[in-house]
Amino acid sequence: MDIKRVEEKLLNPRPGSKIAAAKEFGIDLTLLVRKLKLTPEERIRELDDFVETVEQIRRQNPKLQRTKR
């Protein structure tokens, strides 16, 4: 299935479909469409950037430090 068809299904879901139910529940399907347009490398880069941001926040706030289990 090509990305344009997937995008169309996500942005204009068929009434009664599970995609329509997700949209009605409040899930922002435009975010999914945006992610699907990225290459795998771009997705990994975004995830790495997110992980680094979370680690920076943890380092700045002692209460958010990971505890050893």
PQR file of N, CA, C, O and H, with PARSE charges and radii, in Angstrom:
ATOM      1  N   MET A   1       0.849  -1.172   0.000 -0.4000 1.5000
ATOM      2  CA  MET A   1       0.000   0.000   0.000 -0.0000 2.0000
ATOM      3  C   MET A   1       0.900   1.242   0.000  0.5500 1.7000
ATOM      4  O   MET A   1       1.826   1.340   0.806 -0.5500 1.4000
ATOM      5  N   ASP A   2       0.632   2.167  -0.883 -0.4000 1.5000
ATOM      6  CA  ASP A   2       1.493   3.344  -0.966 -0.0000 2.0000
ATOM      7  C   ASP A   2       1.113   4.365   0.110  0.5500 1.7000
ATOM      8  O   ASP A   2       0.014   4.336   0.663 -0.5500 1.4000
ATOM      9  H   ASP A   2      -0.120   2.087  -1.538  0.4000 1.0000
ATOM     10  N   ILE A   3       2.051   5.259   0.383 -0.4000 1.5000
ATOM     11  CA  ILE A   3       1.901   6.209   1.482 -0.0000 2.0000
ATOM     12  C   ILE A   3       0.710   7.147   1.280  0.5500 1.7000
ATOM     13  O   ILE A   3       0.068   7.550   2.250 -0.5500 1.4000
ATOM     14  H   ILE A   3       2.944   5.282  -0.067  0.4000 1.0000
ATOM     15  N   LYS A   4       0.412   7.495   0.032 -0.4000 1.5000
ATOM     16  CA  LYS A   4      -0.722   8.402  -0.219 -0.0000 2.0000
ATOM     17  C   LYS A   4      -2.047   7.748   0.174  0.5500 1.7000
ATOM     18  O   LYS A   4      -2.922   8.408   0.733 -0.5500 1.4000
ATOM     19  H   LYS A   4       0.933   7.168  -0.756  0.4000 1.0000
ATOM     20  N   ARG A   5      -2.198   6.454  -0.117 -0.4000 1.5000
ATOM     21  CA  ARG A   5      -3.423   5.743   0.266 -0.0000 2.0000
ATOM     22  C   ARG A   5      -3.519   5.623   1.780  0.5500 1.7000
ATOM     23  O   ARG A   5      -4.592   5.801   2.356 -0.5500 1.4000
ATOM     24  H   ARG A   5      -1.487   5.917  -0.572  0.4000 1.0000
ATOM     25  N   VAL A   6      -2.410   5.326   2.412 -0.4000 1.5000
ATOM     26  CA  VAL A   6      -2.390   5.216   3.874 -0.0000 2.0000
ATOM     27  C   VAL A   6      -2.729   6.569   4.491  0.5500 1.7000
ATOM     28  O   VAL A   6      -3.529   6.651   5.422 -0.5500 1.4000
ATOM     29  H   VAL A   6      -1.538   5.182   1.944  0.4000 1.0000
ATOM     30  N   GLU A   7      -2.118   7.621   3.969 -0.4000 1.5000
ATOM     31  CA  GLU A   7      -2.387   8.967   4.472 -0.0000 2.0000
ATOM     32  C   GLU A   7      -3.871   9.309   4.328  0.5500 1.7000
ATOM     33  O   GLU A   7      -4.478   9.849   5.253 -0.5500 1.4000
ATOM     34  H   GLU A   7      -1.468   7.554   3.213  0.4000 1.0000
ATOM     35  N   GLU A   8      -4.446   8.999   3.187 -0.4000 1.5000
ATOM     36  CA  GLU A   8      -5.864   9.267   2.955 -0.0000 2.0000
ATOM     37  C   GLU A   8      -6.738   8.511   3.952  0.5500 1.7000
ATOM     38  O   GLU A   8      -7.694   9.069   4.491 -0.5500 1.4000
ATOM     39  H   GLU A   8      -3.953   8.561   2.435  0.4000 1.0000
ATOM     40  N   LYS A   9      -6.407   7.231   4.200 -0.4000 1.5000
ATOM     41  CA  LYS A   9      -7.187   6.434   5.160 -0.0000 2.0000
ATOM     42  C   LYS A   9      -7.089   6.996   6.573  0.5500 1.7000
ATOM     43  O   LYS A   9      -8.069   6.998   7.318 -0.5500 1.4000
ATOM     44  H   LYS A   9      -5.630   6.779   3.762  0.4000 1.0000
ATOM     45  N   LEU A  10      -5.902   7.472   6.937 -0.4000 1.5000
ATOM     46  CA  LEU A  10      -5.707   7.991   8.287 -0.0000 2.0000
ATOM     47  C   LEU A  10      -6.359   9.358   8.484  0.5500 1.7000
ATOM     48  O   LEU A  10      -6.918   9.637   9.545 -0.5500 1.4000
ATOM     49  H   LEU A  10      -5.106   7.470   6.332  0.4000 1.0000
ATOM     50  N   LEU A  11      -6.288  10.202   7.469 -0.4000 1.5000
ATOM     51  CA  LEU A  11      -6.820  11.552   7.615 -0.0000 2.0000
ATOM     52  C   LEU A  11      -8.321  11.618   7.363  0.5500 1.7000
ATOM     53  O   LEU A  11      -8.996  12.519   7.862 -0.5500 1.4000
ATOM     54  H   LEU A  11      -5.835   9.975   6.607  0.4000 1.0000
ATOM     55  N   ASN A  12      -8.848  10.671   6.592 -0.4000 1.5000
ATOM     56  CA  ASN A  12     -10.281  10.629   6.287 -0.0000 2.0000
ATOM     57  C   ASN A  12     -10.790   9.203   6.476  0.5500 1.7000
ATOM     58  O   ASN A  12     -11.149   8.537   5.505 -0.5500 1.4000
ATOM     59  H   ASN A  12      -8.300   9.939   6.186  0.4000 1.0000
ATOM     60  N   PRO A  13     -10.822   8.738   7.717 -0.5600 1.5000
ATOM     61  CA  PRO A  13     -11.194   7.340   7.959  0.2800 2.0000
ATOM     62  C   PRO A  13     -12.658   7.051   7.620  0.5500 1.7000
ATOM     63  O   PRO A  13     -13.532   7.910   7.731 -0.5500 1.4000
ATOM     64  N   ARG A  14     -12.882   5.812   7.206 -0.4000 1.5000
ATOM     65  CA  ARG A  14     -14.238   5.349   6.899 -0.0000 2.0000
ATOM     66  C   ARG A  14     -15.054   5.326   8.195  0.5500 1.7000
ATOM     67  O   ARG A  14     -14.590   4.792   9.202 -0.5500 1.4000
ATOM     68  H   ARG A  14     -12.171   5.114   7.116  0.4000 1.0000
ATOM     69  N   PRO A  15     -16.261   5.898   8.182 -0.5600 1.5000
ATOM     70  CA  PRO A  15     -17.097   5.882   9.387  0.2800 2.0000
ATOM     71  C   PRO A  15     -17.283   4.449   9.903  0.5500 1.7000
ATOM     72  O   PRO A  15     -17.543   3.519   9.139 -0.5500 1.4000
ATOM     73  N   GLY A  16     -17.141   4.308  11.205 -0.4000 1.5000
ATOM     74  CA  GLY A  16     -17.298   3.002  11.823 -0.0000 2.0000
ATOM     75  C   GLY A  16     -16.031   2.159  11.850  0.5500 1.7000
ATOM     76  O   GLY A  16     -16.013   1.088  12.457 -0.5500 1.4000
ATOM     77  H   GLY A  16     -16.929   5.063  11.825  0.4000 1.0000
ATOM     78  N   SER A  17     -14.969   2.631  11.200 -0.4000 1.5000
ATOM     79  CA  SER A  17     -13.718   1.868  11.177 -0.0000 2.0000
ATOM     80  C   SER A  17     -12.962   2.059  12.491  0.5500 1.7000
ATOM     81  O   SER A  17     -13.267   2.959  13.274 -0.5500 1.4000
ATOM     82  H   SER A  17     -14.984   3.501  10.707  0.4000 1.0000
ATOM     83  N   LYS A  18     -11.985   1.209  12.715 -0.4000 1.5000
ATOM     84  CA  LYS A  18     -11.165   1.339  13.924 -0.0000 2.0000
ATOM     85  C   LYS A  18     -10.347   2.624  13.880  0.5500 1.7000
ATOM     86  O   LYS A  18     -10.074   3.225  14.919 -0.5500 1.4000
ATOM     87  H   LYS A  18     -11.737   0.478  12.080  0.4000 1.0000
ATOM     88  N   ILE A  19      -9.957   3.046  12.680 -0.4000 1.5000
ATOM     89  CA  ILE A  19      -9.221   4.310  12.556 -0.0000 2.0000
ATOM     90  C   ILE A  19     -10.128   5.469  12.965  0.5500 1.7000
ATOM     91  O   ILE A  19      -9.693   6.381  13.669 -0.5500 1.4000
ATOM     92  H   ILE A  19     -10.178   2.558  11.836  0.4000 1.0000
ATOM     93  N   ALA A  20     -11.387   5.435  12.525 -0.4000 1.5000
ATOM     94  CA  ALA A  20     -12.349   6.486  12.913 -0.0000 2.0000
ATOM     95  C   ALA A  20     -12.544   6.477  14.425  0.5500 1.7000
ATOM     96  O   ALA A  20     -12.647   7.538  15.041 -0.5500 1.4000
ATOM     97  H   ALA A  20     -11.740   4.694  11.953  0.4000 1.0000
ATOM     98  N   ALA A  21     -12.596   5.305  15.021 -0.4000 1.5000
ATOM     99  CA  ALA A  21     -12.762   5.201  16.475 -0.0000 2.0000
ATOM    100  C   ALA A  21     -11.556   5.810  17.192  0.5500 1.7000
ATOM    101  O   ALA A  21     -11.710   6.503  18.198 -0.5500 1.4000
ATOM    102  H   ALA A  21     -12.512   4.443  14.520  0.4000 1.0000
ATOM    103  N   ALA A  22     -10.368   5.549  16.675 -0.4000 1.5000
ATOM    104  CA  ALA A  22      -9.158   6.127  17.273 -0.0000 2.0000
ATOM    105  C   ALA A  22      -9.201   7.647  17.185  0.5500 1.7000
ATOM    106  O   ALA A  22      -8.873   8.339  18.149 -0.5500 1.4000
ATOM    107  H   ALA A  22     -10.242   4.987  15.858  0.4000 1.0000
ATOM    108  N   LYS A  23      -9.604   8.161  16.036 -0.4000 1.5000
ATOM    109  CA  LYS A  23      -9.701   9.611  15.846 -0.0000 2.0000
ATOM    110  C   LYS A  23     -10.733  10.210  16.807  0.5500 1.7000
ATOM    111  O   LYS A  23     -10.484  11.243  17.428 -0.5500 1.4000
ATOM    112  H   LYS A  23      -9.870   7.599  15.253  0.4000 1.0000
ATOM    113  N   GLU A  24     -11.885   9.558  16.922 -0.4000 1.5000
ATOM    114  CA  GLU A  24     -12.929  10.031  17.828 -0.0000 2.0000
ATOM    115  C   GLU A  24     -12.479   9.973  19.288  0.5500 1.7000
ATOM    116  O   GLU A  24     -12.902  10.788  20.107 -0.5500 1.4000
ATOM    117  H   GLU A  24     -12.087   8.718  16.417  0.4000 1.0000
ATOM    118  N   PHE A  25     -11.626   9.012  19.604 -0.4000 1.5000
ATOM    119  CA  PHE A  25     -11.100   8.879  20.959 -0.0000 2.0000
ATOM    120  C   PHE A  25     -10.142  10.021  21.294  0.5500 1.7000
ATOM    121  O   PHE A  25      -9.904  10.325  22.463 -0.5500 1.4000
ATOM    122  H   PHE A  25     -11.282   8.350  18.939  0.4000 1.0000
ATOM    123  N   GLY A  26      -9.591  10.652  20.241 -0.4000 1.5000
ATOM    124  CA  GLY A  26      -8.699  11.789  20.455 -0.0000 2.0000
ATOM    125  C   GLY A  26      -7.268  11.566  20.011  0.5500 1.7000
ATOM    126  O   GLY A  26      -6.401  12.399  20.274 -0.5500 1.4000
ATOM    127  H   GLY A  26      -9.785  10.405  19.292  0.4000 1.0000
ATOM    128  N   ILE A  27      -7.010  10.465  19.349 -0.4000 1.5000
ATOM    129  CA  ILE A  27      -5.655  10.196  18.866 -0.0000 2.0000
ATOM    130  C   ILE A  27      -5.379  11.096  17.669  0.5500 1.7000
ATOM    131  O   ILE A  27      -6.177  11.164  16.734 -0.5500 1.4000
ATOM    132  H   ILE A  27      -7.714   9.788  19.135  0.4000 1.0000
ATOM    133  N   ASP A  28      -4.245  11.784  17.706 -0.4000 1.5000
ATOM    134  CA  ASP A  28      -3.862  12.701  16.631 -0.0000 2.0000
ATOM    135  C   ASP A  28      -3.212  11.887  15.512  0.5500 1.7000
ATOM    136  O   ASP A  28      -2.020  11.585  15.561 -0.5500 1.4000
ATOM    137  H   ASP A  28      -3.597  11.729  18.466  0.4000 1.0000
ATOM    138  N   LEU A  29      -3.996  11.543  14.526 -0.4000 1.5000
ATOM    139  CA  LEU A  29      -3.509  10.715  13.427 -0.0000 2.0000
ATOM    140  C   LEU A  29      -2.561  11.463  12.508  0.5500 1.7000
ATOM    141  O   LEU A  29      -1.835  10.838  11.734 -0.5500 1.4000
ATOM    142  H   LEU A  29      -4.965  11.788  14.486  0.4000 1.0000
ATOM    143  N   THR A  30      -2.551  12.796  12.576 -0.4000 1.5000
ATOM    144  CA  THR A  30      -1.614  13.546  11.739 -0.0000 2.0000
ATOM    145  C   THR A  30      -0.171  13.270  12.167  0.5500 1.7000
ATOM    146  O   THR A  30       0.746  13.316  11.347 -0.5500 1.4000
ATOM    147  H   THR A  30      -3.141  13.303  13.204  0.4000 1.0000
ATOM    148  N   LEU A  31       0.021  12.983  13.459 -0.4000 1.5000
ATOM    149  CA  LEU A  31       1.372  12.642  13.924 -0.0000 2.0000
ATOM    150  C   LEU A  31       1.837  11.324  13.306  0.5500 1.7000
ATOM    151  O   LEU A  31       3.000  11.184  12.928 -0.5500 1.4000
ATOM    152  H   LEU A  31      -0.724  12.946  14.125  0.4000 1.0000
ATOM    153  N   LEU A  32       0.934  10.373  13.208 -0.4000 1.5000
ATOM    154  CA  LEU A  32       1.261   9.091  12.584 -0.0000 2.0000
ATOM    155  C   LEU A  32       1.599   9.294  11.109  0.5500 1.7000
ATOM    156  O   LEU A  32       2.554   8.709  10.599 -0.5500 1.4000
ATOM    157  H   LEU A  32      -0.011  10.486  13.516  0.4000 1.0000
ATOM    158  N   VAL A  33       0.823  10.112  10.440 -0.4000 1.5000
ATOM    159  CA  VAL A  33       1.090  10.399   9.023 -0.0000 2.0000
ATOM    160  C   VAL A  33       2.480  11.009   8.880  0.5500 1.7000
ATOM    161  O   VAL A  33       3.240  10.625   7.992 -0.5500 1.4000
ATOM    162  H   VAL A  33       0.047  10.587  10.855  0.4000 1.0000
ATOM    163  N   ARG A  34       2.811  11.958   9.751 -0.4000 1.5000
ATOM    164  CA  ARG A  34       4.126  12.601   9.683 -0.0000 2.0000
ATOM    165  C   ARG A  34       5.252  11.590   9.874  0.5500 1.7000
ATOM    166  O   ARG A  34       6.247  11.610   9.148 -0.5500 1.4000
ATOM    167  H   ARG A  34       2.193  12.270  10.472  0.4000 1.0000
ATOM    168  N   LYS A  35       5.087  10.710  10.854 -0.4000 1.5000
ATOM    169  CA  LYS A  35       6.126   9.701  11.104 -0.0000 2.0000
ATOM    170  C   LYS A  35       6.278   8.735   9.933  0.5500 1.7000
ATOM    171  O   LYS A  35       7.391   8.319   9.611 -0.5500 1.4000
ATOM    172  H   LYS A  35       4.279  10.694  11.444  0.4000 1.0000
ATOM    173  N   LEU A  36       5.175   8.381   9.302 -0.4000 1.5000
ATOM    174  CA  LEU A  36       5.239   7.445   8.176 -0.0000 2.0000
ATOM    175  C   LEU A  36       5.950   8.041   6.971  0.5500 1.7000
ATOM    176  O   LEU A  36       6.456   7.308   6.122 -0.5500 1.4000
ATOM    177  H   LEU A  36       4.271   8.719   9.563  0.4000 1.0000
ATOM    178  N   LYS A  37       5.991   9.350   6.895 -0.4000 1.5000
ATOM    179  CA  LYS A  37       6.681  10.014   5.784 -0.0000 2.0000
ATOM    180  C   LYS A  37       8.192  10.045   5.976  0.5500 1.7000
ATOM    181  O   LYS A  37       8.939  10.297   5.030 -0.5500 1.4000
ATOM    182  H   LYS A  37       5.580   9.945   7.585  0.4000 1.0000
ATOM    183  N   LEU A  38       8.640   9.789   7.199 -0.4000 1.5000
ATOM    184  CA  LEU A  38      10.069   9.793   7.494 -0.0000 2.0000
ATOM    185  C   LEU A  38      10.710   8.483   7.060  0.5500 1.7000
ATOM    186  O   LEU A  38      10.068   7.433   7.044 -0.5500 1.4000
ATOM    187  H   LEU A  38       8.033   9.584   7.967  0.4000 1.0000
ATOM    188  N   THR A  39      11.989   8.565   6.711 -0.4000 1.5000
ATOM    189  CA  THR A  39      12.732   7.343   6.431 -0.0000 2.0000
ATOM    190  C   THR A  39      13.045   6.667   7.768  0.5500 1.7000
ATOM    191  O   THR A  39      12.983   7.312   8.814 -0.5500 1.4000
ATOM    192  H   THR A  39      12.511   9.418   6.724  0.4000 1.0000
ATOM    193  N   PRO A  40      13.380   5.384   7.742 -0.5600 1.5000
ATOM    194  CA  PRO A  40      13.770   4.728   8.991  0.2800 2.0000
ATOM    195  C   PRO A  40      14.927   5.456   9.694  0.5500 1.7000
ATOM    196  O   PRO A  40      14.945   5.565  10.920 -0.5500 1.4000
ATOM    197  N   GLU A  41      15.879   5.946   8.911 -0.4000 1.5000
ATOM    198  CA  GLU A  41      17.011   6.667   9.497 -0.0000 2.0000
ATOM    199  C   GLU A  41      16.548   7.943  10.192  0.5500 1.7000
ATOM    200  O   GLU A  41      17.044   8.281  11.267 -0.5500 1.4000
ATOM    201  H   GLU A  41      15.864   5.858   7.916  0.4000 1.0000
ATOM    202  N   GLU A  42      15.599   8.653   9.582 -0.4000 1.5000
ATOM    203  CA  GLU A  42      15.082   9.877  10.195 -0.0000 2.0000
ATOM    204  C   GLU A  42      14.321   9.558  11.479  0.5500 1.7000
ATOM    205  O   GLU A  42      14.407  10.308  12.452 -0.5500 1.4000
ATOM    206  H   GLU A  42      15.196   8.378   8.709  0.4000 1.0000
ATOM    207  N   ARG A  43      13.584   8.459  11.490 -0.4000 1.5000
ATOM    208  CA  ARG A  43      12.857   8.059  12.699 -0.0000 2.0000
ATOM    209  C   ARG A  43      13.827   7.740  13.827  0.5500 1.7000
ATOM    210  O   ARG A  43      13.609   8.134  14.973 -0.5500 1.4000
ATOM    211  H   ARG A  43      13.515   7.849  10.700  0.4000 1.0000
ATOM    212  N   ILE A  44      14.891   7.029  13.501 -0.4000 1.5000
ATOM    213  CA  ILE A  44      15.900   6.679  14.503 -0.0000 2.0000
ATOM    214  C   ILE A  44      16.571   7.936  15.033  0.5500 1.7000
ATOM    215  O   ILE A  44      16.807   8.057  16.235 -0.5500 1.4000
ATOM    216  H   ILE A  44      15.068   6.708  12.570  0.4000 1.0000
ATOM    217  N   ARG A  45      16.879   8.874  14.141 -0.4000 1.5000
ATOM    218  CA  ARG A  45      17.507  10.126  14.549 -0.0000 2.0000
ATOM    219  C   ARG A  45      16.591  10.900  15.509  0.5500 1.7000
ATOM    220  O   ARG A  45      17.053  11.430  16.519 -0.5500 1.4000
ATOM    221  H   ARG A  45      16.688   8.776  13.165  0.4000 1.0000
ATOM    222  N   GLU A  46      15.301  10.960  15.190 -0.4000 1.5000
ATOM    223  CA  GLU A  46      14.354  11.640  16.086 -0.0000 2.0000
ATOM    224  C   GLU A  46      14.276  10.948  17.443  0.5500 1.7000
ATOM    225  O   GLU A  46      14.219  11.608  18.480 -0.5500 1.4000
ATOM    226  H   GLU A  46      14.926  10.530  14.369  0.4000 1.0000
ATOM    227  N   LEU A  47      14.274   9.628  17.433 -0.4000 1.5000
ATOM    228  CA  LEU A  47      14.233   8.884  18.694 -0.0000 2.0000
ATOM    229  C   LEU A  47      15.498   9.128  19.503  0.5500 1.7000
ATOM    230  O   LEU A  47      15.429   9.329  20.715 -0.5500 1.4000
ATOM    231  H   LEU A  47      14.320   9.092  16.590  0.4000 1.0000
ATOM    232  N   ASP A  48      16.662   9.113  18.839 -0.4000 1.5000
ATOM    233  CA  ASP A  48      17.916   9.399  19.538 -0.0000 2.0000
ATOM    234  C   ASP A  48      17.900  10.794  20.150  0.5500 1.7000
ATOM    235  O   ASP A  48      18.345  10.982  21.282 -0.5500 1.4000
ATOM    236  H   ASP A  48      16.718   8.950  17.854  0.4000 1.0000
ATOM    237  N   ASP A  49      17.389  11.772  19.407 -0.4000 1.5000
ATOM    238  CA  ASP A  49      17.307  13.139  19.922 -0.0000 2.0000
ATOM    239  C   ASP A  49      16.392  13.196  21.149  0.5500 1.7000
ATOM    240  O   ASP A  49      16.698  13.882  22.124 -0.5500 1.4000
ATOM    241  H   ASP A  49      17.028  11.619  18.487  0.4000 1.0000
ATOM    242  N   PHE A  50      15.280  12.481  21.096 -0.4000 1.5000
ATOM    243  CA  PHE A  50      14.350  12.446  22.222 -0.0000 2.0000
ATOM    244  C   PHE A  50      15.007  11.825  23.453  0.5500 1.7000
ATOM    245  O   PHE A  50      14.898  12.358  24.556 -0.5500 1.4000
ATOM    246  H   PHE A  50      15.031  11.924  20.303  0.4000 1.0000
ATOM    247  N   VAL A  51      15.684  10.703  23.260 -0.4000 1.5000
ATOM    248  CA  VAL A  51      16.354  10.022  24.379 -0.0000 2.0000
ATOM    249  C   VAL A  51      17.401  10.943  24.994  0.5500 1.7000
ATOM    250  O   VAL A  51      17.517  11.019  26.217 -0.5500 1.4000
ATOM    251  H   VAL A  51      15.773  10.270  22.363  0.4000 1.0000
ATOM    252  N   GLU A  52      18.161  11.640  24.163 -0.4000 1.5000
ATOM    253  CA  GLU A  52      19.177  12.559  24.677 -0.0000 2.0000
ATOM    254  C   GLU A  52      18.531  13.680  25.474  0.5500 1.7000
ATOM    255  O   GLU A  52      19.057  14.071  26.517 -0.5500 1.4000
ATOM    256  H   GLU A  52      18.067  11.578  23.169  0.4000 1.0000
ATOM    257  N   THR A  53      17.413  14.204  25.014 -0.4000 1.5000
ATOM    258  CA  THR A  53      16.701  15.260  25.737 -0.0000 2.0000
ATOM    259  C   THR A  53      16.233  14.765  27.101  0.5500 1.7000
ATOM    260  O   THR A  53      16.375  15.468  28.101 -0.5500 1.4000
ATOM    261  H   THR A  53      16.985  13.887  24.167  0.4000 1.0000
ATOM    262  N   VAL A  54      15.675  13.555  27.143 -0.4000 1.5000
ATOM    263  CA  VAL A  54      15.221  12.982  28.413 -0.0000 2.0000
ATOM    264  C   VAL A  54      16.401  12.804  29.362  0.5500 1.7000
ATOM    265  O   VAL A  54      16.287  13.089  30.554 -0.5500 1.4000
ATOM    266  H   VAL A  54      15.560  12.983  26.331  0.4000 1.0000
ATOM    267  N   GLU A  55      17.518  12.342  28.848 -0.4000 1.5000
ATOM    268  CA  GLU A  55      18.708  12.158  29.690 -0.0000 2.0000
ATOM    269  C   GLU A  55      19.208  13.498  30.233  0.5500 1.7000
ATOM    270  O   GLU A  55      19.620  13.578  31.390 -0.5500 1.4000
ATOM    271  H   GLU A  55      17.611  12.111  27.880  0.4000 1.0000
ATOM    272  N   GLN A  56      19.175  14.543  29.418 -0.4000 1.5000
ATOM    273  CA  GLN A  56      19.592  15.876  29.885 -0.0000 2.0000
ATOM    274  C   GLN A  56      18.681  16.346  31.018  0.5500 1.7000
ATOM    275  O   GLN A  56      19.156  16.891  32.014 -0.5500 1.4000
ATOM    276  H   GLN A  56      18.840  14.479  28.478  0.4000 1.0000
ATOM    277  N   ILE A  57      17.390  16.138  30.868 -0.4000 1.5000
ATOM    278  CA  ILE A  57      16.437  16.529  31.912 -0.0000 2.0000
ATOM    279  C   ILE A  57      16.709  15.754  33.191  0.5500 1.7000
ATOM    280  O   ILE A  57      16.678  16.325  34.282 -0.5500 1.4000
ATOM    281  H   ILE A  57      17.003  15.695  30.059  0.4000 1.0000
ATOM    282  N   ARG A  58      16.971  14.476  33.068 -0.4000 1.5000
ATOM    283  CA  ARG A  58      17.268  13.661  34.255 -0.0000 2.0000
ATOM    284  C   ARG A  58      18.540  14.131  34.952  0.5500 1.7000
ATOM    285  O   ARG A  58      18.595  14.191  36.180 -0.5500 1.4000
ATOM    286  H   ARG A  58      16.996  14.013  32.182  0.4000 1.0000
ATOM    287  N   ARG A  59      19.554  14.463  34.169 -0.4000 1.5000
ATOM    288  CA  ARG A  59      20.818  14.914  34.770 -0.0000 2.0000
ATOM    289  C   ARG A  59      20.636  16.234  35.514  0.5500 1.7000
ATOM    290  O   ARG A  59      21.325  16.486  36.503 -0.5500 1.4000
ATOM    291  H   ARG A  59      19.509  14.414  33.171  0.4000 1.0000
ATOM    292  N   GLN A  60      19.720  17.073  35.052 -0.4000 1.5000
ATOM    293  CA  GLN A  60      19.499  18.380  35.662 -0.0000 2.0000
ATOM    294  C   GLN A  60      18.610  18.323  36.894  0.5500 1.7000
ATOM    295  O   GLN A  60      18.592  19.267  37.684 -0.5500 1.4000
ATOM    296  H   GLN A  60      19.161  16.868  34.249  0.4000 1.0000
ATOM    297  N   ASN A  61      17.878  17.242  37.070 -0.4000 1.5000
ATOM    298  CA  ASN A  61      16.948  17.135  38.190 -0.0000 2.0000
ATOM    299  C   ASN A  61      17.230  15.853  38.971  0.5500 1.7000
ATOM    300  O   ASN A  61      16.869  14.764  38.524 -0.5500 1.4000
ATOM    301  H   ASN A  61      17.892  16.475  36.429  0.4000 1.0000
ATOM    302  N   PRO A  62      17.868  15.974  40.129 -0.5600 1.5000
ATOM    303  CA  PRO A  62      18.224  14.781  40.916  0.2800 2.0000
ATOM    304  C   PRO A  62      17.039  13.876  41.248  0.5500 1.7000
ATOM    305  O   PRO A  62      17.207  12.664  41.382 -0.5500 1.4000
ATOM    306  N   LYS A  63      15.856  14.449  41.381 -0.4000 1.5000
ATOM    307  CA  LYS A  63      14.680  13.634  41.695 -0.0000 2.0000
ATOM    308  C   LYS A  63      14.311  12.689  40.555  0.5500 1.7000
ATOM    309  O   LYS A  63      13.601  11.705  40.759 -0.5500 1.4000
ATOM    310  H   LYS A  63      15.720  15.433  41.272  0.4000 1.0000
ATOM    311  N   LEU A  64      14.793  12.993  39.368 -0.4000 1.5000
ATOM    312  CA  LEU A  64      14.467  12.146  38.207 -0.0000 2.0000
ATOM    313  C   LEU A  64      15.580  11.149  37.871  0.5500 1.7000
ATOM    314  O   LEU A  64      15.514  10.441  36.866 -0.5500 1.4000
ATOM    315  H   LEU A  64      15.370  13.792  39.203  0.4000 1.0000
ATOM    316  N   GLN A  65      16.593  11.109  38.725 -0.4000 1.5000
ATOM    317  CA  GLN A  65      17.689  10.168  38.489 -0.0000 2.0000
ATOM    318  C   GLN A  65      17.150   8.737  38.557  0.5500 1.7000
ATOM    319  O   GLN A  65      16.280   8.419  39.367 -0.5500 1.4000
ATOM    320  H   GLN A  65      16.646  11.683  39.542  0.4000 1.0000
ATOM    321  N   ARG A  66      17.682   7.904  37.702 -0.4000 1.5000
ATOM    322  CA  ARG A  66      17.287   6.488  37.741 -0.0000 2.0000
ATOM    323  C   ARG A  66      17.854   5.831  38.989  0.5500 1.7000
ATOM    324  O   ARG A  66      18.986   6.096  39.395 -0.5500 1.4000
ATOM    325  H   ARG A  66      18.389   8.163  37.044  0.4000 1.0000
ATOM    326  N   THR A  67      17.059   4.988  39.575 -0.4000 1.5000
ATOM    327  CA  THR A  67      17.542   4.237  40.730 -0.0000 2.0000
ATOM    328  C   THR A  67      17.911   2.835  40.262  0.5500 1.7000
ATOM    329  O   THR A  67      17.292   2.280  39.354 -0.5500 1.4000
ATOM    330  H   THR A  67      16.140   4.773  39.245  0.4000 1.0000
ATOM    331  N   LYS A  68      18.936   2.276  40.905 -0.4000 1.5000
ATOM    332  CA  LYS A  68      19.340   0.916  40.550 -0.0000 2.0000
ATOM    333  C   LYS A  68      18.343  -0.054  41.129  0.5500 1.7000
ATOM    334  O   LYS A  68      17.887   0.111  42.261 -0.5500 1.4000
ATOM    335  H   LYS A  68      19.439   2.726  41.642  0.4000 1.0000
ATOM    336  N   ARG A  69      18.008  -1.053  40.366 -0.4000 1.5000
ATOM    337  CA  ARG A  69      17.029  -2.050  40.824 -0.0000 2.0000
ATOM    338  C   ARG A  69      17.700  -3.292  41.297  0.5500 1.7000
ATOM    339  O   ARG A  69      17.029  -4.234  41.717 -0.5500 1.4000
ATOM    340  H   ARG A  69      18.379  -1.187  39.447  0.4000 1.0000
TER
END
